[in-house]
């Protein structure tokens, strides 16, 4: 799978690694992705999502069911 968060859409970005002598070479900044299982009580089933740590905080704040409803409304199959 790609390194993309299913909720926030965060993906790798590019930048420069800068050495002590100020030589710049290209590098990638990867998102902090975690594979996490949640129990969706409304549907009585487990859901596995690939999330960034920011998305896990969003689920804790808004609730899993509301986040899943938004994902399904945008066309993601869960």
N, CA, C and O atoms as a GROMACS GRO file, in nm:
protein
  312
    1UNK      N    1   0.082  -0.119   0.000
    1UNK     CA    2   0.000   0.000   0.000
    1UNK      C    3   0.087   0.125   0.000
    1UNK      O    4   0.203   0.123   0.039
    2UNK      N    5   0.028   0.232  -0.044
    2UNK     CA    6   0.100   0.358  -0.049
    2UNK      C    7   0.110   0.418   0.091
    2UNK      O    8   0.034   0.382   0.181
    3UNK      N    9   0.204   0.507   0.109
    3UNK     CA   10   0.221   0.574   0.238
    3UNK      C   11   0.131   0.696   0.244
    3UNK      O   12   0.177   0.810   0.240
    4UNK      N   13  -0.001   0.670   0.254
    4UNK     CA   14  -0.100   0.777   0.256
    4UNK      C   15  -0.198   0.749   0.369
    4UNK      O   16  -0.245   0.636   0.384
    5UNK      N   17  -0.229   0.851   0.447
    5UNK     CA   18  -0.327   0.838   0.555
    5UNK      C   19  -0.466   0.833   0.493
    5UNK      O   20  -0.498   0.912   0.404
    6UNK      N   21  -0.550   0.740   0.540
    6UNK     CA   22  -0.684   0.724   0.484
    6UNK      C   23  -0.778   0.834   0.528
    6UNK      O   24  -0.877   0.861   0.459
    7UNK      N   25  -0.752   0.900   0.640
    7UNK     CA   26  -0.843   1.002   0.690
    7UNK      C   27  -0.798   1.141   0.646
    7UNK      O   28  -0.876   1.215   0.586
    8UNK      N   29  -0.674   1.177   0.672
    8UNK     CA   30  -0.628   1.313   0.644
    8UNK      C   31  -0.567   1.328   0.504
    8UNK      O   32  -0.557   1.439   0.453
    9UNK      N   33  -0.527   1.217   0.442
    9UNK     CA   34  -0.466   1.224   0.309
    9UNK      C   35  -0.321   1.266   0.312
    9UNK      O   36  -0.265   1.299   0.207
   10UNK      N   37  -0.258   1.266   0.429
   10UNK     CA   38  -0.117   1.303   0.437
   10UNK      C   39  -0.033   1.202   0.360
   10UNK      O   40  -0.057   1.082   0.368
   11UNK      N   41   0.067   1.251   0.287
   11UNK     CA   42   0.155   1.168   0.206
   11UNK      C   43   0.297   1.220   0.217
   11UNK      O   44   0.317   1.329   0.269
   12UNK      N   45   0.396   1.145   0.169
   12UNK     CA   46   0.535   1.194   0.179
   12UNK      C   47   0.555   1.324   0.102
   12UNK      O   48   0.495   1.346  -0.003
   13UNK      N   49   0.640   1.410   0.158
   13UNK     CA   50   0.678   1.533   0.091
   13UNK      C   51   0.829   1.532   0.074
   13UNK      O   52   0.900   1.456   0.140
   14UNK      N   53   0.879   1.618  -0.015
   14UNK     CA   54   1.023   1.622  -0.040
   14UNK      C   55   1.080   1.752   0.014
   14UNK      O   56   1.011   1.852   0.031
   15UNK      N   57   1.210   1.745   0.041
   15UNK     CA   58   1.282   1.862   0.090
   15UNK      C   59   1.430   1.839   0.073
   15UNK      O   60   1.471   1.752  -0.004
   16UNK      N   61   1.508   1.915   0.143
   16UNK     CA   62   1.653   1.904   0.133
   16UNK      C   63   1.713   1.858   0.264
   16UNK      O   64   1.672   1.902   0.372
   17UNK      N   65   1.811   1.769   0.253
   17UNK     CA   66   1.897   1.740   0.367
   17UNK      C   67   2.011   1.839   0.356
   17UNK      O   68   2.076   1.848   0.252
   18UNK      N   69   2.036   1.913   0.462
   18UNK     CA   70   2.139   2.017   0.459
   18UNK      C   71   2.252   1.974   0.552
   18UNK      O   72   2.232   1.956   0.672
   19UNK      N   73   2.372   1.959   0.495
   19UNK     CA   74   2.487   1.918   0.573
   19UNK      C   75   2.546   2.037   0.649
   19UNK      O   76   2.503   2.151   0.633
   20UNK      N   77   2.645   2.007   0.729
   20UNK     CA   78   2.713   2.112   0.805
   20UNK      C   79   2.777   2.214   0.711
   20UNK      O   80   2.784   2.333   0.743
   21UNK      N   81   2.825   2.166   0.595
   21UNK     CA   82   2.888   2.257   0.498
   21UNK      C   83   2.786   2.319   0.403
   21UNK      O   84   2.823   2.380   0.303
   22UNK      N   85   2.657   2.304   0.435
   22UNK     CA   86   2.546   2.364   0.360
   22UNK      C   87   2.526   2.304   0.221
   22UNK      O   88   2.472   2.369   0.132
   23UNK      N   89   2.570   2.179   0.201
   23UNK     CA   90   2.543   2.108   0.076
   23UNK      C   91   2.404   2.049   0.088
   23UNK      O   92   2.371   1.986   0.188
   24UNK      N   93   2.321   2.070  -0.015
   24UNK     CA   94   2.182   2.026  -0.011
   24UNK      C   95   2.162   1.905  -0.102
   24UNK      O   96   2.201   1.908  -0.219
   25UNK      N   97   2.103   1.800  -0.049
   25UNK     CA   98   2.065   1.683  -0.128
   25UNK      C   99   1.919   1.653  -0.098
   25UNK      O  100   1.870   1.680   0.012
   26UNK      N  101   1.850   1.596  -0.198
   26UNK     CA  102   1.708   1.568  -0.184
   26UNK      C  103   1.682   1.456  -0.084
   26UNK      O  104   1.760   1.362  -0.074
   27UNK      N  105   1.572   1.469  -0.010
   27UNK     CA  106   1.529   1.364   0.081
   27UNK      C  107   1.376   1.365   0.089
   27UNK      O  108   1.311   1.455   0.037
   28UNK      N  109   1.321   1.264   0.155
   28UNK     CA  110   1.175   1.254   0.171
   28UNK      C  111   1.139   1.262   0.319
   28UNK      O  112   1.208   1.205   0.404
   29UNK      N  113   1.031   1.332   0.347
   29UNK     CA  114   0.975   1.336   0.481
   29UNK      C  115   0.851   1.248   0.479
   29UNK      O  116   0.754   1.278   0.410
   30UNK      N  117   0.853   1.137   0.556
   30UNK     CA  118   0.743   1.042   0.556
   30UNK      C  119   0.646   1.074   0.670
   30UNK      O  120   0.688   1.116   0.778
   31UNK      N  121   0.516   1.055   0.646
   31UNK     CA  122   0.420   1.078   0.754
   31UNK      C  123   0.428   0.968   0.859
   31UNK      O  124   0.472   0.856   0.830
   32UNK      N  125   0.387   1.000   0.979
   32UNK     CA  126   0.389   0.905   1.090
   32UNK      C  127   0.264   0.816   1.080
   32UNK      O  128   0.163   0.844   1.144
   33UNK      N  129   0.272   0.708   1.000
   33UNK     CA  130   0.157   0.622   0.976
   33UNK      C  131   0.156   0.503   1.070
   33UNK      O  132   0.261   0.445   1.100
   34UNK      N  133   0.038   0.467   1.114
   34UNK     CA  134   0.016   0.352   1.200
   34UNK      C  135  -0.100   0.271   1.142
   34UNK      O  136  -0.197   0.328   1.093
   35UNK      N  137  -0.089   0.139   1.146
   35UNK     CA  138  -0.201   0.053   1.109
   35UNK      C  139  -0.275   0.022   1.238
   35UNK      O  140  -0.217  -0.034   1.332
   36UNK      N  141  -0.403   0.058   1.244
   36UNK     CA  142  -0.478   0.047   1.369
   36UNK      C  143  -0.614  -0.016   1.343
   36UNK      O  144  -0.681   0.015   1.245
   37UNK      N  145  -0.654  -0.105   1.434
   37UNK     CA  146  -0.786  -0.168   1.428
   37UNK      C  147  -0.878  -0.099   1.528
   37UNK      O  148  -0.841  -0.075   1.642
   38UNK      N  149  -1.000  -0.068   1.481
   38UNK     CA  150  -1.102  -0.009   1.566
   38UNK      C  151  -1.226  -0.097   1.560
   38UNK      O  152  -1.254  -0.159   1.458
   39UNK      N  153  -1.300  -0.103   1.672
   39UNK     CA  154  -1.427  -0.175   1.672
   39UNK      C  155  -1.538  -0.075   1.646
   39UNK      O  156  -1.558   0.017   1.725
   40UNK      N  157  -1.609  -0.093   1.536
   40UNK     CA  158  -1.720  -0.006   1.498
   40UNK      C  159  -1.847  -0.065   1.559
   40UNK      O  160  -1.906  -0.157   1.503
   41UNK      N  161  -1.889  -0.012   1.673
   41UNK     CA  162  -1.999  -0.069   1.751
   41UNK      C  163  -2.132  -0.060   1.678
   41UNK      O  164  -2.217  -0.148   1.694
   42UNK      N  165  -2.153   0.045   1.599
   42UNK     CA  166  -2.280   0.062   1.528
   42UNK      C  167  -2.304  -0.049   1.426
   42UNK      O  168  -2.419  -0.086   1.400
   43UNK      N  169  -2.196  -0.103   1.368
   43UNK     CA  170  -2.208  -0.210   1.269
   43UNK      C  171  -2.160  -0.344   1.323
   43UNK      O  172  -2.164  -0.444   1.252
   44UNK      N  173  -2.113  -0.347   1.447
   44UNK     CA  174  -2.067  -0.467   1.515
   44UNK      C  175  -1.957  -0.540   1.436
   44UNK      O  176  -1.965  -0.660   1.413
   45UNK      N  177  -1.855  -0.462   1.394
   45UNK     CA  178  -1.743  -0.522   1.321
   45UNK      C  179  -1.616  -0.443   1.346
   45UNK      O  180  -1.619  -0.328   1.388
   46UNK      N  181  -1.502  -0.509   1.317
   46UNK     CA  182  -1.370  -0.447   1.328
   46UNK      C  183  -1.334  -0.379   1.197
   46UNK      O  184  -1.365  -0.431   1.089
   47UNK      N  185  -1.270  -0.264   1.206
   47UNK     CA  186  -1.226  -0.188   1.090
   47UNK      C  187  -1.077  -0.162   1.105
   47UNK      O  188  -1.033  -0.113   1.209
   48UNK      N  189  -0.998  -0.195   1.002
   48UNK     CA  190  -0.854  -0.169   1.002
   48UNK      C  191  -0.827  -0.048   0.914
   48UNK      O  192  -0.866  -0.044   0.797
   49UNK      N  193  -0.759   0.051   0.970
   49UNK     CA  194  -0.729   0.174   0.897
   49UNK      C  195  -0.580   0.204   0.905
   49UNK      O  196  -0.514   0.170   1.003
   50UNK      N  197  -0.528   0.266   0.800
   50UNK     CA  198  -0.390   0.313   0.797
   50UNK      C  199  -0.394   0.463   0.822
   50UNK      O  200  -0.435   0.539   0.734
   51UNK      N  201  -0.351   0.505   0.941
   51UNK     CA  202  -0.373   0.641   0.987
   51UNK      C  203  -0.244   0.710   1.028
   51UNK      O  204  -0.148   0.646   1.070
   52UNK      N  205  -0.244   0.841   1.015
   52UNK     CA  206  -0.137   0.920   1.075
   52UNK      C  207  -0.173   0.943   1.221
   52UNK      O  208  -0.288   0.924   1.261
   53UNK      N  209  -0.076   0.982   1.300
   53UNK     CA  210  -0.103   1.007   1.442
   53UNK      C  211  -0.201   1.123   1.458
   53UNK      O  212  -0.277   1.126   1.555
   54UNK      N  213  -0.201   1.216   1.366
   54UNK     CA  214  -0.296   1.327   1.367
   54UNK      C  215  -0.438   1.276   1.346
   54UNK      O  216  -0.532   1.326   1.409
   55UNK      N  217  -0.456   1.176   1.259
   55UNK     CA  218  -0.588   1.120   1.234
   55UNK      C  219  -0.638   1.041   1.354
   55UNK      O  220  -0.759   1.039   1.380
   56UNK      N  221  -0.549   0.975   1.426
   56UNK     CA  222  -0.589   0.903   1.547
   56UNK      C  223  -0.643   1.001   1.650
   56UNK      O  224  -0.741   0.972   1.719
   57UNK      N  225  -0.581   1.118   1.661
   57UNK     CA  226  -0.631   1.221   1.752
   57UNK      C  227  -0.768   1.272   1.706
   57UNK      O  228  -0.854   1.300   1.789
   58UNK      N  229  -0.788   1.285   1.575
   58UNK     CA  230  -0.916   1.328   1.520
   58UNK      C  231  -1.026   1.228   1.554
   58UNK      O  232  -1.137   1.267   1.590
   59UNK      N  233  -0.994   1.098   1.543
   59UNK     CA  234  -1.092   0.995   1.577
   59UNK      C  235  -1.124   0.999   1.725
   59UNK      O  236  -1.240   0.982   1.764
   60UNK      N  237  -1.024   1.021   1.810
   60UNK     CA  238  -1.049   1.032   1.954
   60UNK      C  239  -1.139   1.151   1.986
   60UNK      O  240  -1.221   1.144   2.078
   61UNK      N  241  -1.124   1.259   1.911
   61UNK     CA  242  -1.201   1.380   1.937
   61UNK      C  243  -1.344   1.370   1.883
   61UNK      O  244  -1.439   1.398   1.956
   62UNK      N  245  -1.360   1.330   1.756
   62UNK     CA  246  -1.490   1.333   1.690
   62UNK      C  247  -1.566   1.202   1.698
   62UNK      O  248  -1.688   1.201   1.678
   63UNK      N  249  -1.498   1.093   1.727
   63UNK     CA  250  -1.564   0.963   1.730
   63UNK      C  251  -1.540   0.888   1.600
   63UNK      O  252  -1.532   0.948   1.493
   64UNK      N  253  -1.531   0.756   1.612
   64UNK     CA  254  -1.501   0.673   1.496
   64UNK      C  255  -1.614   0.673   1.395
   64UNK      O  256  -1.590   0.681   1.274
   65UNK      N  257  -1.737   0.666   1.441
   65UNK     CA  258  -1.850   0.653   1.348
   65UNK      C  259  -1.866   0.777   1.260
   65UNK      O  260  -1.896   0.765   1.142
   66UNK      N  261  -1.845   0.896   1.317
   66UNK     CA  262  -1.858   1.018   1.237
   66UNK      C  263  -1.747   1.027   1.132
   66UNK      O  264  -1.770   1.074   1.021
   67UNK      N  265  -1.625   0.982   1.167
   67UNK     CA  266  -1.514   0.984   1.072
   67UNK      C  267  -1.540   0.884   0.959
   67UNK      O  268  -1.514   0.914   0.842
   68UNK      N  269  -1.591   0.765   0.994
   68UNK     CA  270  -1.621   0.664   0.892
   68UNK      C  271  -1.733   0.712   0.800
   68UNK      O  272  -1.729   0.687   0.679
   69UNK      N  273  -1.833   0.782   0.854
   69UNK     CA  274  -1.940   0.836   0.770
   69UNK      C  275  -1.886   0.936   0.670
   69UNK      O  276  -1.925   0.934   0.553
   70UNK      N  277  -1.794   1.024   0.714
   70UNK     CA  278  -1.734   1.122   0.622
   70UNK      C  279  -1.652   1.053   0.514
   70UNK      O  280  -1.655   1.094   0.398
   71UNK      N  281  -1.578   0.947   0.551
   71UNK     CA  282  -1.498   0.874   0.452
   71UNK      C  283  -1.588   0.808   0.348
   71UNK      O  284  -1.559   0.815   0.229
   72UNK      N  285  -1.695   0.745   0.393
   72UNK     CA  286  -1.787   0.680   0.299
   72UNK      C  287  -1.856   0.783   0.209
   72UNK      O  288  -1.883   0.755   0.092
   73UNK      N  289  -1.886   0.900   0.262
   73UNK     CA  290  -1.948   1.005   0.181
   73UNK      C  291  -1.852   1.053   0.071
   73UNK      O  292  -1.896   1.093  -0.036
   74UNK      N  293  -1.722   1.048   0.099
   74UNK     CA  294  -1.625   1.091  -0.002
   74UNK      C  295  -1.588   0.980  -0.100
   74UNK      O  296  -1.511   1.003  -0.193
   75UNK      N  297  -1.642   0.859  -0.079
   75UNK     CA  298  -1.622   0.751  -0.177
   75UNK      C  299  -1.526   0.643  -0.137
   75UNK      O  300  -1.497   0.554  -0.217
   76UNK      N  301  -1.473   0.646  -0.015
   76UNK     CA  302  -1.380   0.543   0.030
   76UNK      C  303  -1.460   0.424   0.083
   76UNK      O  304  -1.553   0.443   0.162
   77UNK      N  305  -1.425   0.303   0.040
   77UNK     CA  306  -1.498   0.185   0.088
   77UNK      C  307  -1.433   0.133   0.216
   77UNK      O  308  -1.315   0.100   0.219
   78UNK      N  309  -1.515   0.126   0.322
   78UNK     CA  310  -1.467   0.078   0.451
   78UNK      C  311  -1.567  -0.024   0.502
   78UNK      O  312  -1.549  -0.080   0.610
   0.00000   0.00000   0.00000
